[in-house]
């Protein structure tokens, strides 16, 4: 912009010089016209004068003519000088304009090179990733809603099948029904078939253990199995109608549940050592003796269920009660033999 302002000033100066030249040319033409008119008039006015006057007049005209010629030459020289100055000024203006245009072009080229214009490219719409086929969830162990399975009748045998030995367990894990089913299925004489069958004493006992035991998470696996075995006995002998069922299937410690004899129910470790539900006249146990009593094989020394209404076959799994020293089953309607 500064260059363009300077060029505009140069153009105005050039125009001013051109006007001055035109004025000089007009002055020259005017003076030449006056000289010619004067010469013509001088000659005509002096026709009747003496020769000497005519000669004097001629000399004066000659001097005047010479002076006029000098003036004309001086004016022409000024005109030439002014013309040269005007030409140089025009050339300077042209050169300035050309230089300014070249500078602007180089500056624009530099700016275009240093800051290229980035054209925005069309953005593709996001494509949803292919949907993976649904994966099948792992099948949980059988729950209480499994289809009913006919309970198996275990025939009495003189050589009972040994139960798997439980390995020492670490700290108790989360007490959920699937976890309990998995644990108890491993130690159950039938592999967990009965506890997975709805409405069986085993199924009722595992549900009670999972739902109604507030402190179950703090129990060891051994204690969970012990409470489960007592729960199966309760449900299989109609425990709600016992003559005395105080404390049974409550959240209290099982060692504080009702038992009939003066023998201690549990030892100092909380393990059942005497299961006595006969107080001299029975306790109205109605049902069958369950094979899950074999889960107490490493502790029970006394089992007294006499003078009740028990029916069915004596389970051969009672032979697994390796510490048993007293067995009272009289006064019931049982078949089979006492396992060794």
ChimeraX attribute file (.defattr): number of C-alpha atoms within 10 A of each C-alpha:
attribute: neighborCount
match mode: 1-to-1
recipient: residues
	/A:1	7
	/A:2	8
	/A:3	12
	/A:4	13
	/A:5	9
	/A:6	13
	/A:7	19
	/A:8	13
	/A:9	12
	/A:10	17
	/A:11	16
	/A:12	11
	/A:13	14
	/A:14	19
	/A:15	14
	/A:16	13
	/A:17	17
	/A:18	17
	/A:19	12
	/A:20	14
	/A:21	20
	/A:22	13
	/A:23	12
	/A:24	17
	/A:25	16
	/A:26	12
	/A:27	14
	/A:28	17
	/A:29	13
	/A:30	11
	/A:31	15
	/A:32	15
	/A:33	11
	/A:34	12
	/A:35	16
	/A:36	12
	/A:37	11
	/A:38	13
	/A:39	15
	/A:40	11
	/A:41	11
	/A:42	15
	/A:43	13
	/A:44	10
	/A:45	9
	/A:46	13
	/A:47	10
	/A:48	9
	/A:49	9
	/A:50	10
	/A:51	11
	/A:52	9
	/A:53	12
	/A:54	16
	/A:55	11
	/A:56	12
	/A:57	15
	/A:58	15
	/A:59	12
	/A:60	12
	/A:61	17
	/A:62	13
	/A:63	12
	/A:64	14
	/A:65	15
	/A:66	12
	/A:67	12
	/A:68	15
	/A:69	13
	/A:70	12
	/A:71	14
	/A:72	17
	/A:73	13
	/A:74	12
	/A:75	17
	/A:76	15
	/A:77	12
	/A:78	15
	/A:79	18
	/A:80	13
	/A:81	13
	/A:82	17
	/A:83	15
	/A:84	12
	/A:85	15
	/A:86	19
	/A:87	13
	/A:88	13
	/A:89	17
	/A:90	16
	/A:91	12
	/A:92	15
	/A:93	19
	/A:94	14
	/A:95	13
	/A:96	17
	/A:97	16
	/A:98	12
	/A:99	13
	/A:100	17
	/A:101	14
	/A:102	12
	/A:103	12
	/A:104	12
	/A:105	12
	/A:106	12
	/A:107	12
	/A:108	12
	/A:109	12
	/A:110	11
	/A:111	11
	/A:112	11
	/A:113	10
	/A:114	9
	/A:115	9
	/A:116	8
	/A:117	8
	/A:118	6
	/A:119	6
	/A:120	6
	/A:121	6
	/A:122	6
	/A:123	6
	/A:124	6
	/A:125	6
	/A:126	6
	/A:127	6
	/A:128	6
	/A:129	6
	/A:130	6
	/A:131	6
	/A:132	6
	/A:133	6
	/A:134	6
	/A:135	6
	/A:136	6
	/A:137	6
	/A:138	6
	/A:139	6
	/A:140	10
	/A:141	16
	/A:142	18
	/A:143	17
	/A:144	20
	/A:145	11
	/A:146	11
	/A:147	11
	/A:148	14
	/A:149	11
	/A:150	9
	/A:151	11
	/A:152	9
	/A:153	9
	/A:154	13
	/A:155	10
	/A:156	17
	/A:157	17
	/A:158	12
	/A:159	12
	/A:160	15
	/A:161	12
	/A:162	11
	/A:163	16
	/A:164	11
	/A:165	9
	/A:166	10
	/A:167	8
	/A:168	8
	/A:169	10
	/A:170	8
	/A:171	10
	/A:172	13
	/A:173	14
	/A:174	11
	/A:175	19
	/A:176	14
	/A:177	19
	/A:178	15
	/A:179	15
	/A:180	21
	/A:181	22
	/A:182	15
	/A:183	15
	/A:184	22
	/A:185	19
	/A:186	16
	/A:187	18
	/A:188	21
	/A:189	19
	/A:190	16
	/A:191	13
	/A:192	20
	/A:193	18
	/A:194	21
	/A:195	25
	/A:196	24
	/A:197	22
	/A:198	17
	/A:199	15
	/A:200	17
	/A:201	20
	/A:202	27
	/A:203	23
	/A:204	21
	/A:205	23
	/A:206	26
	/A:207	20
	/A:208	17
	/A:209	23
	/A:210	20
	/A:211	12
	/A:212	13
	/A:213	18
	/A:214	13
	/A:215	10
	/A:216	20
	/A:217	16
	/A:218	14
	/A:219	15
	/A:220	16
	/A:221	21
	/A:222	16
	/A:223	16
	/A:224	22
	/A:225	22
	/A:226	19
	/A:227	21
	/A:228	26
	/A:229	23
	/A:230	21
	/A:231	24
	/A:232	24
	/A:233	22
	/A:234	24
	/A:235	22
	/A:236	21
	/A:237	22
	/A:238	15
	/A:239	21
	/A:240	12
	/A:241	13
	/A:242	16
	/A:243	13
	/A:244	17
	/A:245	16
	/A:246	12
	/A:247	15
	/A:248	21
	/A:249	22
	/A:250	14
	/A:251	13
	/A:252	13
	/A:253	12
	/A:254	20
	/A:255	17
	/A:256	12
	/A:257	14
	/A:258	16
	/A:259	21
	/A:260	18
	/A:261	15
	/A:262	9
	/A:263	12
	/A:264	15
	/A:265	22
	/A:266	17
	/A:267	12
	/A:268	7
	/A:269	6
	/A:270	13
	/A:271	18
	/A:272	23
	/A:273	22
	/A:274	23
	/A:275	24
	/A:276	22
	/A:277	25
	/A:278	21
	/A:279	16
	/A:280	10
	/A:281	12
	/A:282	20
	/A:283	22
	/A:284	20
	/A:285	26
	/A:286	19
	/A:287	19
	/A:288	21
	/A:289	22
	/A:290	22
	/A:291	20
	/A:292	24
	/A:293	22
	/A:294	23
	/A:295	25
	/A:296	25
	/A:297	19
	/A:298	16
	/A:299	17
	/A:300	23
	/A:301	18
	/A:302	20
	/A:303	21
	/A:304	19
	/A:305	24
	/A:306	22
	/A:307	21
	/A:308	21
	/A:309	18
	/A:310	23
	/A:311	15
	/A:312	15
	/A:313	19
	/A:314	23
	/A:315	25
	/A:316	22
	/A:317	26
	/A:318	24
	/A:319	20
	/A:320	22
	/A:321	21
	/A:322	15
	/A:323	15
	/A:324	19
	/A:325	10
	/A:326	12
	/A:327	16
	/A:328	13
	/A:329	19
	/A:330	13
	/A:331	14
	/A:332	18
	/A:333	15
	/A:334	16
	/A:335	12
	/A:336	13
	/A:337	13
	/A:338	16
	/A:339	17
	/A:340	14
